[in-house]
């Protein structure tokens, strides 16, 4: 069954939502009265198509269909999810919700990207308040997984559970905020840091760049993988959080911050902040800054993915759902993925070690196909690579979609020889690899024949690939 989402408001946030759904195989209908909406959304999609596939070691599903609509009615009809991302004015949101509910399905989830309003405020005057909830994302929505999911007492439990399931299927992390509050959870922290930053600039203590450096070279890196409290738990040493609080708790009574006071955003202060920020960014355009941000996020998220930690664990879980079972194709397709930015070198193309990685992944897929999977290995048997011969035939670039096709050249007892070809979407061969493997008993660490069911499967593939 085709999955369809309606995006109402296609700005920075709405465009990010659109990309996340579209690249995960959903059909998307979007309405935005801005005459430049289609151009802006196309530019967001360029970045999203570059970035999101790089997080995974398996291809995303085929893109859905994108349709630009001329009215809210046209956009929401038939959609099972409706994401509202219109300006942060309550009267505008109320008018939009009224129009949405006049034409949408009663079982559809209506999520609002609002960063400040409570769901009960959004539901005022609504025909079906049980449909409406806050689903507040973080920019860029196509890369950052956090969604603050905030229902009110009037939101139906069924709609909340559908929302959680849908968001998780997109590789997102729905944080269920159980008690509604202005600005939810995350933005309250951001607001506190923002206020302190304004004072530091106004008082001439720091520039915008110095404040950003304090974050990105210090606690920002810790927060990215451990958050606030776990970071401070470690700071407490062996005695833990209680020791940390005992040591640093008295500081809370010192007049360090001005969080209960906000400097007036005068024209002078606004111009100072703007000038410092523009100088900090240099001559980069907004699209260049977005691409730099996305590439940095990809590298950090993939590092967390390799460790199976924090947001990386979420990517691993989503990738498991993306993997389709292998078939008896001739040849077998053993890899289907995008080349991530952290696999490239100073020449801008994939470095030699990563070719070995991708053909190793192909061999792993072959092993799983013949039954030499994790259970087989846990039982004390596996295949070891003895020799590989790799030929580099064409450049492979970051963001390029590639596949590996694998043939069994030889299946002779404990010996197996594979031939891999890595190709681009146009079927051009980028590289090839001939790989010789031996079956090994992991207890004796010596070669031996594979178990019968693995040998049978291996022989069948060799026969199928013999021509």
C-alpha positions as a Markdown table, in Angstrom:
| # | Residue | x | y | z |
|---|---|---|---|---|
| 1 | Unk | 0.0 | 0.0 | 0.0 |
| 2 | Unk | 1.4 | 3.4 | -1.0 |
| 3 | Unk | 2.2 | 5.7 | 2.0 |
| 4 | Unk | 1.2 | 9.3 | 1.5 |
| 5 | Unk | 2.1 | 12.4 | 3.5 |
| 6 | Unk | 1.0 | 16.0 | 3.2 |
| 7 | Unk | 3.4 | 18.8 | 3.9 |
| 8 | Unk | 1.7 | 22.1 | 4.7 |
| 9 | Unk | 4.4 | 24.8 | 4.6 |
| 10 | Unk | 7.6 | 24.0 | 2.6 |
| 11 | Unk | 10.2 | 26.3 | 4.2 |
| 12 | Unk | 13.4 | 25.1 | 5.9 |
| 13 | Unk | 11.6 | 22.8 | 8.3 |
| 14 | Unk | 8.8 | 21.7 | 6.0 |
| 15 | Unk | 11.3 | 21.0 | 3.3 |
| 16 | Unk | 13.4 | 18.9 | 5.6 |
| 17 | Unk | 10.3 | 16.9 | 6.6 |
| 18 | Unk | 9.4 | 16.5 | 2.9 |
| 19 | Unk | 12.9 | 15.1 | 2.2 |
| 20 | Unk | 12.9 | 12.7 | 5.1 |
| 21 | Unk | 9.6 | 11.2 | 4.0 |
| 22 | Unk | 10.3 | 11.2 | 0.3 |
| 23 | Unk | 13.7 | 9.5 | 0.6 |
| 24 | Unk | 12.2 | 6.8 | 2.8 |
| 25 | Unk | 9.8 | 5.9 | 0.0 |
| 26 | Unk | 6.7 | 7.9 | 0.9 |
| 27 | Unk | 4.6 | 9.8 | -1.7 |
| 28 | Unk | 4.6 | 13.5 | -0.7 |
| 29 | Unk | 2.1 | 16.2 | -1.5 |
| 30 | Unk | 3.1 | 19.7 | -0.5 |
| 31 | Unk | 1.3 | 23.0 | -0.4 |
| 32 | Unk | 3.0 | 26.3 | 0.1 |
| 33 | Unk | 1.7 | 29.6 | -1.3 |
| 34 | Unk | 5.2 | 31.0 | -1.7 |
| 35 | Unk | 5.8 | 31.3 | -5.5 |
| 36 | Unk | 9.5 | 30.3 | -4.8 |
| 37 | Unk | 8.5 | 27.2 | -2.9 |
| 38 | Unk | 9.3 | 24.7 | -5.6 |
| 39 | Unk | 12.8 | 26.1 | -6.2 |
| 40 | Unk | 13.6 | 26.2 | -2.5 |
| 41 | Unk | 12.4 | 22.7 | -1.9 |
| 42 | Unk | 14.4 | 21.4 | -4.9 |
| 43 | Unk | 17.5 | 22.9 | -3.3 |
| 44 | Unk | 16.8 | 21.2 | 0.0 |
| 45 | Unk | 16.3 | 17.9 | -1.8 |
| 46 | Unk | 19.7 | 18.3 | -3.5 |
| 47 | Unk | 21.4 | 18.4 | -0.1 |
| 48 | Unk | 19.2 | 15.7 | 1.4 |
| 49 | Unk | 19.8 | 13.3 | -1.5 |
| 50 | Unk | 23.5 | 14.0 | -1.1 |
| 51 | Unk | 23.5 | 13.5 | 2.7 |
| 52 | Unk | 20.9 | 11.0 | 4.0 |
| 53 | Unk | 22.0 | 7.9 | 2.0 |
| 54 | Unk | 25.5 | 8.3 | 3.3 |
| 55 | Unk | 24.5 | 7.5 | 6.9 |
| 56 | Unk | 23.6 | 3.9 | 5.9 |
| 57 | Unk | 25.6 | 0.9 | 4.5 |
| 58 | Unk | 22.5 | -0.1 | 2.6 |
| 59 | Unk | 20.4 | 1.7 | 0.0 |
| 60 | Unk | 17.3 | 3.6 | 1.1 |
| 61 | Unk | 14.1 | 2.5 | -0.6 |
| 62 | Unk | 13.1 | 4.0 | -4.0 |
| 63 | Unk | 12.0 | 7.6 | -3.6 |
| 64 | Unk | 8.3 | 8.3 | -3.5 |
| 65 | Unk | 6.5 | 10.6 | -5.9 |
| 66 | Unk | 6.5 | 14.4 | -5.2 |
| 67 | Unk | 3.5 | 16.5 | -6.0 |
| 68 | Unk | 3.1 | 20.3 | -5.6 |
| 69 | Unk | -0.5 | 21.2 | -4.8 |
| 70 | Unk | -2.4 | 24.4 | -5.3 |
| 71 | Unk | -4.5 | 24.1 | -2.1 |
| 72 | Unk | -4.5 | 22.6 | 1.3 |
| 73 | Unk | -7.5 | 20.5 | 0.3 |
| 74 | Unk | -5.6 | 18.9 | -2.6 |
| 75 | Unk | -2.6 | 18.2 | -0.5 |
| 76 | Unk | -4.3 | 16.5 | 2.5 |
| 77 | Unk | -6.8 | 14.3 | 0.7 |
| 78 | Unk | -5.9 | 10.7 | 1.2 |
| 79 | Unk | -2.8 | 11.4 | 3.3 |
| 80 | Unk | -2.2 | 9.3 | 6.4 |
| 81 | Unk | 0.2 | 11.9 | 7.9 |
| 82 | Unk | -0.1 | 15.7 | 7.7 |
| 83 | Unk | 2.8 | 17.8 | 8.8 |
| 84 | Unk | 2.1 | 21.5 | 9.5 |
| 85 | Unk | 5.1 | 23.8 | 9.3 |
| 86 | Unk | 3.5 | 27.3 | 8.8 |
| 87 | Unk | 4.7 | 30.5 | 10.6 |
| 88 | Unk | 4.7 | 30.6 | 14.4 |
| 89 | Unk | 1.4 | 32.5 | 14.8 |
| 90 | Unk | -1.4 | 30.8 | 16.6 |
| 91 | Unk | -4.2 | 32.4 | 14.5 |
| 92 | Unk | -2.5 | 31.2 | 11.3 |
| 93 | Unk | -2.1 | 27.7 | 12.7 |
| 94 | Unk | -5.8 | 27.6 | 13.8 |
| 95 | Unk | -6.9 | 28.6 | 10.4 |
| 96 | Unk | -4.7 | 26.0 | 8.7 |
| 97 | Unk | -5.9 | 23.2 | 11.1 |
| 98 | Unk | -9.5 | 24.1 | 10.3 |
| 99 | Unk | -8.9 | 23.8 | 6.6 |
| 100 | Unk | -6.9 | 20.6 | 7.0 |
| 101 | Unk | -9.6 | 18.9 | 9.1 |
| 102 | Unk | -12.3 | 19.9 | 6.7 |
| 103 | Unk | -10.8 | 17.7 | 4.0 |
| 104 | Unk | -8.4 | 15.1 | 5.6 |
| 105 | Unk | -9.0 | 11.6 | 6.9 |
| 106 | Unk | -10.3 | 11.3 | 10.4 |
| 107 | Unk | -7.6 | 8.7 | 11.2 |
| 108 | Unk | -4.7 | 10.8 | 9.8 |
| 109 | Unk | -2.0 | 12.0 | 12.2 |
| 110 | Unk | -1.7 | 15.8 | 12.2 |
| 111 | Unk | 1.7 | 16.9 | 13.5 |
| 112 | Unk | 2.8 | 20.4 | 14.1 |
| 113 | Unk | 6.4 | 21.5 | 13.8 |
| 114 | Unk | 5.9 | 24.3 | 16.4 |
| 115 | Unk | 8.8 | 25.0 | 18.6 |
| 116 | Unk | 6.8 | 26.9 | 21.2 |
| 117 | Unk | 3.1 | 26.3 | 21.3 |
| 118 | Unk | 1.5 | 23.5 | 23.5 |
| 119 | Unk | -0.7 | 21.0 | 21.7 |
| 120 | Unk | -3.7 | 22.1 | 23.8 |
| 121 | Unk | -3.3 | 25.6 | 22.3 |
| 122 | Unk | -3.1 | 24.2 | 18.8 |
| 123 | Unk | -6.3 | 22.1 | 19.4 |
| 124 | Unk | -8.5 | 25.1 | 20.5 |
| 125 | Unk | -11.6 | 25.2 | 18.3 |
| 126 | Unk | -10.5 | 22.1 | 16.3 |
| 127 | Unk | -13.2 | 19.7 | 14.9 |
| 128 | Unk | -11.2 | 16.7 | 16.0 |
| 129 | Unk | -8.6 | 17.6 | 18.6 |
| 130 | Unk | -7.6 | 14.0 | 19.1 |
| 131 | Unk | -5.8 | 14.1 | 15.7 |
| 132 | Unk | -3.5 | 17.0 | 16.6 |
| 133 | Unk | -0.1 | 16.8 | 18.4 |
| 134 | Unk | 3.2 | 18.5 | 18.4 |
| 135 | Unk | 6.0 | 16.7 | 16.4 |
| 136 | Unk | 8.8 | 19.2 | 16.7 |
| 137 | Unk | 11.9 | 18.4 | 14.7 |
| 138 | Unk | 15.5 | 19.8 | 14.5 |
| 139 | Unk | 17.2 | 21.2 | 11.5 |
| 140 | Unk | 18.2 | 19.5 | 9.2 |
| 141 | Unk | 15.2 | 17.2 | 9.6 |
| 142 | Unk | 16.6 | 14.8 | 7.0 |
| 143 | Unk | 19.7 | 14.1 | 9.2 |
| 144 | Unk | 18.9 | 14.9 | 12.9 |
| 145 | Unk | 16.8 | 12.2 | 14.4 |
| 146 | Unk | 15.1 | 13.9 | 17.4 |
| 147 | Unk | 11.4 | 14.6 | 17.2 |
| 148 | Unk | 9.7 | 16.0 | 20.3 |
| 149 | Unk | 6.3 | 14.2 | 20.3 |
| 150 | Unk | 4.0 | 16.1 | 22.5 |
| 151 | Unk | 0.3 | 15.1 | 22.9 |
| 152 | Unk | -2.3 | 16.8 | 25.1 |
| 153 | Unk | -4.9 | 15.1 | 27.2 |
| 154 | Unk | -7.2 | 15.4 | 24.2 |
| 155 | Unk | -4.9 | 13.6 | 21.8 |
| 156 | Unk | -5.9 | 10.0 | 21.2 |
| 157 | Unk | -3.6 | 7.3 | 22.4 |
| 158 | Unk | -4.1 | 5.5 | 19.0 |
| 159 | Unk | -2.8 | 8.5 | 17.1 |
| 160 | Unk | 0.2 | 8.8 | 19.4 |
| 161 | Unk | 1.1 | 5.2 | 18.9 |
| 162 | Unk | 0.7 | 5.5 | 15.1 |
| 163 | Unk | 2.9 | 8.6 | 15.2 |
| 164 | Unk | 5.6 | 6.8 | 17.2 |
| 165 | Unk | 5.6 | 3.8 | 14.8 |
| 166 | Unk | 5.7 | 6.1 | 11.7 |
| 167 | Unk | 8.5 | 8.3 | 13.0 |
| 168 | Unk | 10.6 | 5.3 | 14.0 |
| 169 | Unk | 10.1 | 3.7 | 10.5 |
| 170 | Unk | 11.7 | 6.9 | 9.1 |
| 171 | Unk | 14.8 | 6.5 | 11.2 |
| 172 | Unk | 13.7 | 9.2 | 13.6 |
| 173 | Unk | 13.7 | 9.2 | 17.4 |
| 174 | Unk | 10.3 | 10.2 | 18.9 |
| 175 | Unk | 10.9 | 11.6 | 22.3 |
| 176 | Unk | 7.5 | 11.3 | 24.0 |
| 177 | Unk | 7.1 | 14.5 | 26.1 |
| 178 | Unk | 4.5 | 13.3 | 28.7 |
| 179 | Unk | 3.5 | 16.7 | 30.1 |
| 180 | Unk | 3.0 | 19.6 | 27.7 |
| 181 | Unk | 5.0 | 22.8 | 28.4 |
| 182 | Unk | 5.9 | 25.9 | 26.5 |
| 183 | Unk | 8.9 | 25.3 | 24.2 |
| 184 | Unk | 8.8 | 21.5 | 25.1 |
| 185 | Unk | 12.2 | 20.2 | 26.3 |
| 186 | Unk | 15.1 | 20.8 | 24.0 |
| 187 | Unk | 14.4 | 24.4 | 23.0 |
| 188 | Unk | 14.3 | 25.4 | 26.7 |
| 189 | Unk | 18.0 | 24.4 | 26.9 |
| 190 | Unk | 18.8 | 26.2 | 23.6 |
| 191 | Unk | 17.0 | 29.3 | 24.9 |
| 192 | Unk | 19.1 | 29.3 | 28.0 |
| 193 | Unk | 22.3 | 29.1 | 26.0 |
| 194 | Unk | 21.1 | 31.7 | 23.6 |
| 195 | Unk | 20.2 | 34.2 | 26.4 |
| 196 | Unk | 23.7 | 33.8 | 27.9 |
| 197 | Unk | 25.3 | 34.2 | 24.5 |
| 198 | Unk | 23.4 | 37.5 | 24.0 |
| 199 | Unk | 24.7 | 38.8 | 27.3 |
| 200 | Unk | 28.3 | 37.8 | 26.5 |
| 201 | Unk | 28.2 | 39.7 | 23.2 |
| 202 | Unk | 26.4 | 42.7 | 24.6 |
| 203 | Unk | 28.9 | 43.0 | 27.5 |
| 204 | Unk | 31.8 | 42.8 | 25.0 |
| 205 | Unk | 33.1 | 39.5 | 26.6 |
| 206 | Unk | 32.9 | 37.3 | 23.5 |
| 207 | Unk | 32.1 | 37.4 | 19.8 |
| 208 | Unk | 29.7 | 35.1 | 18.0 |
| 209 | Unk | 32.7 | 33.0 | 16.7 |
| 210 | Unk | 34.3 | 32.7 | 20.1 |
| 211 | Unk | 31.0 | 31.5 | 21.6 |
| 212 | Unk | 30.6 | 29.0 | 18.8 |
| 213 | Unk | 34.2 | 27.8 | 19.3 |
| 214 | Unk | 33.5 | 27.2 | 23.0 |
| 215 | Unk | 30.7 | 24.9 | 22.1 |
| 216 | Unk | 32.0 | 23.1 | 19.1 |
| 217 | Unk | 35.5 | 22.4 | 20.5 |
| 218 | Unk | 34.3 | 21.5 | 24.0 |
| 219 | Unk | 31.0 | 20.4 | 25.5 |
| 220 | Unk | 29.2 | 20.2 | 22.2 |
| 221 | Unk | 31.1 | 17.1 | 21.3 |
| 222 | Unk | 30.3 | 15.5 | 24.6 |
| 223 | Unk | 26.7 | 16.5 | 24.4 |
| 224 | Unk | 26.5 | 14.9 | 20.9 |
| 225 | Unk | 27.0 | 11.4 | 22.3 |
| 226 | Unk | 26.2 | 11.6 | 26.0 |
| 227 | Unk | 23.9 | 14.5 | 26.6 |
| 228 | Unk | 24.0 | 16.6 | 29.8 |
| 229 | Unk | 23.5 | 14.4 | 32.8 |
| 230 | Unk | 25.6 | 11.4 | 31.7 |
| 231 | Unk | 28.4 | 13.9 | 30.8 |
| 232 | Unk | 28.2 | 15.2 | 34.4 |
| 233 | Unk | 27.9 | 11.7 | 35.8 |
| 234 | Unk | 31.4 | 10.9 | 34.4 |
| 235 | Unk | 32.7 | 14.3 | 35.8 |
| 236 | Unk | 31.7 | 13.0 | 39.2 |
| 237 | Unk | 34.3 | 10.2 | 38.9 |
| 238 | Unk | 34.0 | 6.9 | 40.7 |
| 239 | Unk | 31.7 | 8.5 | 43.3 |
| 240 | Unk | 29.2 | 9.3 | 40.5 |
| 241 | Unk | 26.6 | 12.0 | 40.2 |
| 242 | Unk | 26.1 | 12.6 | 43.9 |
| 243 | Unk | 29.8 | 13.6 | 44.2 |
| 244 | Unk | 29.5 | 15.9 | 41.2 |
| 245 | Unk | 26.4 | 17.7 | 42.7 |
| 246 | Unk | 28.2 | 18.0 | 46.1 |
| 247 | Unk | 31.2 | 19.5 | 44.4 |
| 248 | Unk | 29.6 | 21.8 | 41.9 |
| 249 | Unk | 26.1 | 22.3 | 43.3 |
| 250 | Unk | 27.1 | 25.4 | 45.4 |
| 251 | Unk | 28.1 | 27.2 | 42.1 |
| 252 | Unk | 24.4 | 27.4 | 41.3 |
| 253 | Unk | 24.0 | 30.1 | 43.9 |
| 254 | Unk | 26.8 | 32.2 | 42.5 |
| 255 | Unk | 25.9 | 35.0 | 40.1 |
| 256 | Unk | 27.5 | 33.5 | 37.0 |
| 257 | Unk | 24.6 | 33.6 | 34.6 |
| 258 | Unk | 21.9 | 36.1 | 33.7 |
| 259 | Unk | 19.3 | 33.5 | 32.6 |
| 260 | Unk | 16.4 | 35.3 | 34.3 |
| 261 | Unk | 17.2 | 38.5 | 32.5 |
| 262 | Unk | 17.4 | 39.1 | 28.8 |
| 263 | Unk | 19.3 | 42.0 | 27.1 |
| 264 | Unk | 17.1 | 44.3 | 25.0 |
| 265 | Unk | 17.7 | 43.5 | 21.4 |
| 266 | Unk | 18.3 | 47.0 | 20.3 |
| 267 | Unk | 19.2 | 47.9 | 16.7 |
| 268 | Unk | 22.8 | 48.4 | 17.9 |
| 269 | Unk | 23.0 | 44.9 | 19.5 |
| 270 | Unk | 21.3 | 43.3 | 16.5 |
| 271 | Unk | 23.7 | 45.0 | 14.1 |
| 272 | Unk | 26.7 | 43.9 | 16.2 |
| 273 | Unk | 25.6 | 40.3 | 16.3 |
| 274 | Unk | 24.7 | 40.3 | 12.6 |
| 275 | Unk | 28.1 | 41.8 | 11.6 |
| 276 | Unk | 30.1 | 39.3 | 13.8 |
| 277 | Unk | 28.1 | 36.4 | 12.4 |
| 278 | Unk | 28.5 | 37.4 | 8.8 |
| 279 | Unk | 32.2 | 37.9 | 9.3 |
| 280 | Unk | 32.4 | 34.5 | 11.0 |
| 281 | Unk | 30.8 | 32.7 | 8.0 |
| 282 | Unk | 33.2 | 34.4 | 5.5 |
| 283 | Unk | 32.3 | 34.2 | 1.9 |
| 284 | Unk | 30.3 | 30.9 | 2.1 |
| 285 | Unk | 26.7 | 31.0 | 0.8 |
| 286 | Unk | 23.9 | 29.5 | 2.8 |
| 287 | Unk | 23.9 | 26.4 | 0.6 |
| 288 | Unk | 27.6 | 25.9 | 1.1 |
| 289 | Unk | 27.2 | 26.2 | 4.8 |
| 290 | Unk | 24.4 | 23.7 | 4.7 |
| 291 | Unk | 26.5 | 21.3 | 2.7 |
| 292 | Unk | 29.4 | 21.7 | 5.2 |
| 293 | Unk | 27.1 | 21.2 | 8.1 |
| 294 | Unk | 25.6 | 18.0 | 6.5 |
| 295 | Unk | 29.0 | 16.6 | 5.7 |
| 296 | Unk | 30.2 | 17.2 | 9.3 |
| 297 | Unk | 27.0 | 15.6 | 10.7 |
| 298 | Unk | 27.4 | 12.6 | 8.5 |
| 299 | Unk | 31.0 | 12.0 | 9.6 |
| 300 | Unk | 30.0 | 12.3 | 13.3 |
| 301 | Unk | 26.9 | 10.2 | 13.0 |
| 302 | Unk | 28.7 | 7.5 | 11.2 |
| 303 | Unk | 31.4 | 7.5 | 13.9 |
| 304 | Unk | 28.6 | 6.9 | 16.4 |
| 305 | Unk | 27.1 | 4.3 | 14.1 |
| 306 | Unk | 30.4 | 2.4 | 14.1 |
| 307 | Unk | 30.3 | 2.3 | 17.9 |
| 308 | Unk | 26.6 | 1.5 | 18.0 |
| 309 | Unk | 26.1 | 4.4 | 20.4 |
| 310 | Unk | 23.5 | 7.2 | 20.8 |
| 311 | Unk | 22.2 | 8.3 | 17.4 |
| 312 | Unk | 24.4 | 5.7 | 15.7 |
| 313 | Unk | 22.4 | 2.9 | 17.3 |
| 314 | Unk | 19.3 | 4.4 | 15.8 |
| 315 | Unk | 20.8 | 4.4 | 12.4 |
| 316 | Unk | 21.9 | 0.8 | 12.8 |
| 317 | Unk | 18.3 | -0.2 | 13.8 |
| 318 | Unk | 16.8 | 1.6 | 10.8 |
| 319 | Unk | 19.4 | 0.1 | 8.5 |
| 320 | Unk | 18.4 | -3.4 | 9.6 |
| 321 | Unk | 14.9 | -2.7 | 8.4 |
| 322 | Unk | 16.2 | -1.4 | 5.1 |
| 323 | Unk | 18.1 | -4.6 | 4.2 |
| 324 | Unk | 16.2 | -6.7 | 1.8 |
| 325 | Unk | 16.9 | -10.5 | 1.7 |
| 326 | Unk | 19.3 | -11.6 | -1.0 |
| 327 | Unk | 18.1 | -13.6 | -4.0 |
| 328 | Unk | 19.5 | -16.3 | -6.2 |
| 329 | Unk | 20.2 | -13.7 | -9.0 |
| 330 | Unk | 22.9 | -14.3 | -11.5 |
| 331 | Unk | 25.0 | -12.6 | -10.4 |
| 332 | Unk | 24.0 | -11.9 | -6.8 |
| 333 | Unk | 23.6 | -8.3 | -5.7 |
| 334 | Unk | 25.5 | -8.2 | -2.4 |
| 335 | Unk | 25.9 | -4.5 | -1.8 |
| 336 | Unk | 23.6 | -1.5 | -2.6 |
| 337 | Unk | 24.6 | 1.8 | -1.0 |
| 338 | Unk | 25.8 | 5.4 | -1.2 |
| 339 | Unk | 29.4 | 6.2 | -0.8 |
| 340 | Unk | 29.8 | 8.3 | 2.5 |
| 341 | Unk | 31.8 | 11.5 | 2.6 |
| 342 | Unk | 34.2 | 10.0 | 5.2 |
| 343 | Unk | 35.3 | 7.3 | 2.7 |
| 344 | Unk | 36.9 | 9.9 | 0.4 |
| 345 | Unk | 40.5 | 11.2 | 0.4 |
| 346 | Unk | 42.2 | 14.5 | -0.6 |
| 347 | Unk | 41.6 | 13.7 | -4.3 |
| 348 | Unk | 37.8 | 13.7 | -3.7 |
| 349 | Unk | 37.4 | 10.0 | -4.5 |
| 350 | Unk | 37.0 | 6.8 | -2.5 |
| 351 | Unk | 40.4 | 5.7 | -1.1 |
| 352 | Unk | 41.9 | 2.3 | -1.6 |
| 353 | Unk | 41.1 | 0.9 | 1.8 |
| 354 | Unk | 37.4 | 1.4 | 1.3 |
| 355 | Unk | 37.3 | -0.7 | -1.8 |
| 356 | Unk | 38.5 | -3.5 | 0.4 |
| 357 | Unk | 35.7 | -2.6 | 2.8 |
| 358 | Unk | 33.0 | -2.7 | 0.2 |
| 359 | Unk | 34.2 | -6.0 | -1.2 |
| 360 | Unk | 34.5 | -7.4 | 2.3 |
| 361 | Unk | 30.9 | -6.4 | 2.9 |
| 362 | Unk | 29.9 | -8.2 | -0.3 |
| 363 | Unk | 31.7 | -11.4 | 1.0 |
| 364 | Unk | 29.8 | -11.0 | 4.3 |
| 365 | Unk | 26.5 | -10.8 | 2.3 |
| 366 | Unk | 27.5 | -14.0 | 0.4 |
| 367 | Unk | 28.3 | -15.8 | 3.6 |
| 368 | Unk | 24.9 | -14.9 | 5.1 |
| 369 | Unk | 23.2 | -16.1 | 1.8 |
| 370 | Unk | 24.8 | -19.5 | 2.1 |
| 371 | Unk | 24.0 | -19.9 | 5.8 |
| 372 | Unk | 27.4 | -18.9 | 7.2 |
| 373 | Unk | 25.7 | -16.3 | 9.3 |
| 374 | Unk | 26.3 | -15.1 | 12.9 |
| 375 | Unk | 24.8 | -18.3 | 14.4 |
| 376 | Unk | 27.1 | -20.4 | 12.2 |
| 377 | Unk | 30.1 | -18.4 | 13.3 |
| 378 | Unk | 29.1 | -18.7 | 16.9 |
| 379 | Unk | 29.0 | -22.4 | 16.4 |
| 380 | Unk | 32.7 | -22.4 | 15.6 |
| 381 | Unk | 33.0 | -22.1 | 11.8 |
| 382 | Unk | 33.6 | -19.3 | 9.3 |
| 383 | Unk | 35.4 | -18.3 | 6.1 |
| 384 | Unk | 38.7 | -16.5 | 6.1 |
| 385 | Unk | 39.9 | -14.4 | 3.1 |
| 386 | Unk | 43.3 | -15.7 | 1.9 |
| 387 | Unk | 43.9 | -13.5 | -1.2 |
| 388 | Unk | 42.2 | -10.6 | -3.0 |
| 389 | Unk | 43.0 | -9.0 | -6.3 |
| 390 | Unk | 41.4 | -5.6 | -6.7 |
| 391 | Unk | 41.3 | -3.6 | -10.0 |
| 392 | Unk | 40.5 | 0.1 | -9.8 |
| 393 | Unk | 38.8 | 1.0 | -13.1 |
| 394 | Unk | 37.0 | 4.3 | -12.5 |
| 395 | Unk | 36.8 | 7.0 | -9.9 |
| 396 | Unk | 34.2 | 6.5 | -7.1 |
| 397 | Unk | 33.0 | 9.8 | -5.5 |
| 398 | Unk | 31.2 | 10.7 | -2.3 |
| 399 | Unk | 27.4 | 10.5 | -2.6 |
| 400 | Unk | 27.6 | 8.1 | -5.6 |
| 401 | Unk | 25.2 | 5.2 | -5.5 |
| 402 | Unk | 26.9 | 1.9 | -6.1 |
| 403 | Unk | 26.1 | -1.8 | -6.2 |
| 404 | Unk | 28.2 | -4.9 | -6.0 |
| 405 | Unk | 27.4 | -8.0 | -8.1 |
| 406 | Unk | 29.0 | -11.2 | -7.0 |
| 407 | Unk | 29.6 | -14.6 | -8.8 |
| 408 | Unk | 30.8 | -17.8 | -7.3 |
| 409 | Unk | 33.8 | -18.8 | -9.5 |
| 410 | Unk | 34.7 | -21.9 | -7.5 |
| 411 | Unk | 33.2 | -24.1 | -4.8 |
| 412 | Unk | 35.5 | -26.9 | -4.0 |
| 413 | Unk | 35.1 | -28.2 | -0.5 |
| 414 | Unk | 36.8 | -25.9 | 1.9 |
| 415 | Unk | 37.8 | -23.6 | -1.0 |
| 416 | Unk | 35.6 | -20.9 | -2.5 |
| 417 | Unk | 36.5 | -18.2 | -5.0 |
| 418 | Unk | 34.3 | -15.1 | -5.6 |
| 419 | Unk | 34.3 | -12.5 | -8.3 |
| 420 | Unk | 32.8 | -9.1 | -7.4 |
| 421 | Unk | 32.1 | -6.1 | -9.7 |
| 422 | Unk | 31.2 | -2.7 | -8.3 |
| 423 | Unk | 29.0 | -0.7 | -10.7 |
| 424 | Unk | 27.4 | 2.7 | -10.7 |
| 425 | Unk | 23.7 | 3.4 | -11.5 |
| 426 | Unk | 24.5 | 3.5 | -15.2 |
| 427 | Unk | 26.1 | 0.0 | -14.9 |
| 428 | Unk | 29.6 | 1.3 | -15.5 |
| 429 | Unk | 32.2 | -0.9 | -13.8 |
| 430 | Unk | 34.1 | 1.1 | -11.1 |
| 431 | Unk | 36.2 | -1.7 | -9.7 |
| 432 | Unk | 36.4 | -5.5 | -9.6 |
| 433 | Unk | 37.8 | -8.0 | -7.0 |
| 434 | Unk | 38.7 | -11.6 | -7.2 |
| 435 | Unk | 38.6 | -13.1 | -3.7 |
| 436 | Unk | 39.8 | -16.5 | -2.5 |
| 437 | Unk | 38.5 | -17.8 | 0.8 |
| 438 | Unk | 39.0 | -20.9 | 3.0 |
| 439 | Unk | 36.6 | -22.4 | 5.4 |
| 440 | Unk | 38.1 | -22.5 | 8.9 |
| 441 | Unk | 37.3 | -24.2 | 12.2 |
| 442 | Unk | 37.5 | -21.4 | 14.7 |
| 443 | Unk | 38.6 | -23.7 | 17.5 |
| 444 | Unk | 41.6 | -25.3 | 15.7 |
| 445 | Unk | 42.1 | -22.2 | 13.5 |
| 446 | Unk | 42.7 | -24.7 | 10.6 |
| 447 | Unk | 40.9 | -25.1 | 7.3 |
| 448 | Unk | 38.2 | -27.7 | 7.0 |
| 449 | Unk | 35.2 | -28.5 | 4.9 |
| 450 | Unk | 32.1 | -26.5 | 5.6 |
| 451 | Unk | 29.0 | -28.0 | 7.2 |
| 452 | Unk | 26.7 | -29.8 | 4.8 |
| 453 | Unk | 24.0 | -27.2 | 4.4 |
| 454 | Unk | 26.5 | -24.5 | 3.7 |
| 455 | Unk | 28.4 | -26.6 | 1.1 |
| 456 | Unk | 25.1 | -27.5 | -0.6 |
| 457 | Unk | 24.0 | -23.9 | -0.9 |
| 458 | Unk | 27.5 | -22.9 | -2.1 |
| 459 | Unk | 27.6 | -25.6 | -4.8 |
| 460 | Unk | 24.1 | -24.6 | -6.0 |
| 461 | Unk | 25.2 | -21.0 | -6.4 |
| 462 | Unk | 28.4 | -22.1 | -8.2 |
| 463 | Unk | 26.3 | -24.1 | -10.6 |
| 464 | Unk | 23.9 | -21.2 | -11.2 |
| 465 | Unk | 26.9 | -18.9 | -11.9 |
| 466 | Unk | 28.9 | -21.3 | -14.0 |
| 467 | Unk | 28.1 | -19.6 | -17.3 |
